Amino acid sequence: MANDKILGLSGSLRSHSYCTAVLKTIQESALTGVELTIHSLADIPLYNQDEDGDRSPASIKALREAIRQSDGIIMISPEYNHGMSGVLKNALDWASRPYGASSLAGKPVLTMTTSPAFTGGVRAQTQMNETLLSIQAWPVPRAQTVIGSIHEKIRDDRLVDEVTLGFIKNGVVALQGEIVRVRNHVTR
């Protein structure tokens, strides 16, 4: 059986992003049945409805196509001012349009957040899931994956905390389960 094609989206553009480090660690973890591709959001312009539809920039067409070609998504954001990053929210706005043609509709999504605070970005996670539900994506139903004290868990741009990595791997397995449910058109 072919590997599940998972798209990784990091809500941080920083060169040594903790969010991107987590995605790279997952990518290198050789999880059974998973092929993770990280798609950068660095070239996504601010959403402008005047440029939507047929006039969408090439970077937007590429994002939408990457989402469509994936079986599921891992989306991770830092928490900024009690919410998800503007980078990620902007990408979701583009991906969910034009109205009625969202590339995210019915797509299983595993959400994660990071923060140097012990709370791990729990408020941003809630905002992400709320946004995903409003655009008819399929958030994975499980305990929130919030990574607190992230600055202590990353070394050389990789997640080194084994307990956290184990919890994330279980999340990826849950994502794979949701991919199967969507493939088989099974409702929750």
Wavefront OBJ file of the C-alpha trace (Angstrom):
o trace
v 0.000 0.000 0.000
v 1.251 3.512 -0.810
v 2.342 5.916 1.887
v -0.069 8.590 3.093
v 0.974 11.906 1.550
v 1.047 14.407 4.411
v 1.554 18.123 3.853
v 3.339 20.046 6.611
v 2.522 23.739 7.104
v 4.528 25.838 9.547
v 3.013 29.095 10.745
v 6.458 30.527 11.429
v 8.797 32.073 8.864
v 11.763 32.451 11.233
v 14.989 30.868 9.953
v 15.320 28.708 13.097
v 11.591 28.227 13.603
v 10.576 25.853 16.372
v 7.480 24.930 14.355
v 9.511 24.030 11.284
v 11.969 22.115 13.483
v 9.095 19.955 14.752
v 7.956 19.268 11.175
v 11.506 18.375 10.095
v 11.815 16.005 13.050
v 8.572 14.280 12.055
v 9.791 14.122 8.456
v 13.015 12.411 9.542
v 11.336 10.034 12.003
v 10.603 7.403 9.345
v 7.038 6.892 10.504
v 5.419 3.851 8.924
v 3.274 4.682 5.929
v 3.949 8.429 5.984
v 5.519 10.694 3.380
v 5.715 14.242 4.812
v 6.397 17.204 2.529
v 6.887 20.615 4.118
v 5.379 23.469 2.108
v 6.774 26.919 2.912
v 4.362 29.796 3.414
v 7.105 32.411 2.926
v 5.891 33.567 -0.492
v 2.164 33.738 0.299
v 0.924 37.335 -0.187
v -1.688 38.913 2.050
v -5.166 37.784 1.071
v -6.803 40.078 -1.475
v -10.142 39.013 -2.915
v -9.405 41.072 -6.046
v -6.612 38.583 -6.827
v -8.577 35.440 -6.095
v -9.984 32.841 -8.467
v -8.370 32.734 -11.901
v -6.168 35.728 -10.980
v -4.603 34.007 -7.950
v -0.816 34.355 -7.703
v 1.281 31.310 -8.630
v 2.237 30.754 -4.966
v -1.450 30.456 -4.061
v -2.179 28.049 -6.897
v 0.794 25.954 -5.710
v -0.450 25.957 -2.095
v -3.974 24.939 -3.100
v -2.648 22.183 -5.354
v -0.298 20.884 -2.643
v -3.276 20.685 -0.267
v -5.434 18.934 -2.881
v -2.689 16.387 -3.636
v -2.173 15.554 0.040
v -4.091 12.931 1.978
v -3.836 14.967 5.170
v -2.146 17.952 6.744
v -0.023 18.639 9.798
v -0.378 22.293 10.671
v 1.737 23.855 13.419
v 1.727 27.419 14.698
v 3.454 29.465 17.338
v 1.105 31.311 19.655
v 1.225 35.071 19.118
v -0.898 37.236 21.421
v -3.163 34.293 22.330
v -3.784 33.321 18.699
v -2.356 31.504 15.707
v 0.232 33.285 13.612
v -0.947 35.729 10.951
v 1.119 33.765 8.428
v -0.946 30.632 9.008
v -4.299 32.439 9.214
v -3.546 34.193 5.926
v -2.661 30.869 4.256
v -5.928 29.362 5.527
v -7.854 32.333 4.125
v -6.318 31.759 0.683
v -6.733 27.965 0.811
v -10.403 28.214 1.785
v -11.343 30.272 -1.260
v -12.913 30.886 -3.657
v -16.118 30.292 -1.733
v -17.417 26.775 -2.252
v -14.115 25.530 -3.704
v -11.922 25.234 -0.603
v -8.947 22.941 -1.086
v -9.258 22.157 2.641
v -12.867 20.918 2.586
v -12.983 17.407 4.035
v -9.193 17.303 4.456
v -7.973 15.656 7.718
v -5.768 18.085 9.666
v -3.609 17.468 12.732
v -3.014 20.756 14.539
v -0.109 21.550 16.843
v 1.103 24.677 18.597
v 4.309 25.751 20.270
v 5.188 28.339 22.864
v 8.006 29.100 25.267
v 5.243 29.303 27.920
v 4.213 26.147 29.732
v 0.746 26.360 28.142
v 2.226 25.480 24.747
v -0.067 27.668 22.668
v -3.390 26.221 23.812
v -5.283 29.390 22.834
v -3.805 29.350 19.333
v -4.747 25.691 18.991
v -8.366 26.481 19.827
v -8.371 29.277 17.242
v -6.850 26.987 14.592
v -9.435 24.266 15.145
v -12.274 26.780 15.132
v -11.068 28.209 11.822
v -10.640 24.738 10.318
v -14.176 23.756 11.288
v -15.563 26.938 9.738
v -13.917 26.095 6.398
v -15.086 22.460 6.528
v -11.683 20.891 7.085
v -11.561 17.733 9.243
v -9.560 18.431 12.466
v -8.281 15.207 14.042
v -10.288 14.563 17.218
v -7.734 13.955 19.955
v -6.047 15.615 22.881
v -4.488 18.913 21.846
v -0.875 18.772 20.753
v 0.516 21.813 22.528
v 4.264 21.952 23.025
v 5.148 24.117 26.004
v 8.661 25.260 26.866
v 9.554 24.637 23.233
v 12.838 26.545 23.547
v 14.080 23.782 25.889
v 13.028 20.954 23.553
v 14.792 21.982 20.333
v 18.481 21.402 19.609
v 20.131 21.991 16.245
v 16.722 22.705 14.665
v 15.258 19.348 15.723
v 12.852 18.293 18.479
v 14.856 16.294 21.018
v 12.267 15.741 23.744
v 11.336 12.054 23.413
v 8.092 12.301 25.414
v 6.826 15.101 23.180
v 7.954 13.278 20.046
v 6.122 10.151 21.188
v 2.908 12.142 21.697
v 3.327 13.713 18.248
v 3.883 10.303 16.642
v 0.621 9.127 18.225
v -1.012 12.205 16.700
v 0.297 11.253 13.267
v -1.157 7.755 13.727
v -4.506 9.397 14.621
v -4.201 11.525 11.460
v -3.644 8.370 9.422
v -6.792 6.901 10.967
v -8.774 9.964 9.899
v -7.328 9.695 6.395
v -8.675 6.137 6.209
v -12.075 7.318 7.480
v -12.231 10.052 4.834
v -11.105 7.628 2.110
v -13.851 5.229 3.134
v -16.404 8.031 3.578
v -17.014 7.084 7.194
v -18.556 9.791 9.355
v -17.693 10.319 12.984
l 1 2 3 4 5 6 7 8 9 10 11 12 13 14 15 16 17 18 19 20 21 22 23 24 25 26 27 28 29 30 31 32 33 34 35 36 37 38 39 40 41 42 43 44 45 46 47 48 49 50 51 52 53 54 55 56 57 58 59 60 61 62 63 64 65 66 67 68 69 70 71 72 73 74 75 76 77 78 79 80 81 82 83 84 85 86 87 88 89 90 91 92 93 94 95 96 97 98 99 100 101 102 103 104 105 106 107 108 109 110 111 112 113 114 115 116 117 118 119 120 121 122 123 124 125 126 127 128 129 130 131 132 133 134 135 136 137 138 139 140 141 142 143 144 145 146 147 148 149 150 151 152 153 154 155 156 157 158 159 160 161 162 163 164 165 166 167 168 169 170 171 172 173 174 175 176 177 178 179 180 181 182 183 184 185 186 187 188
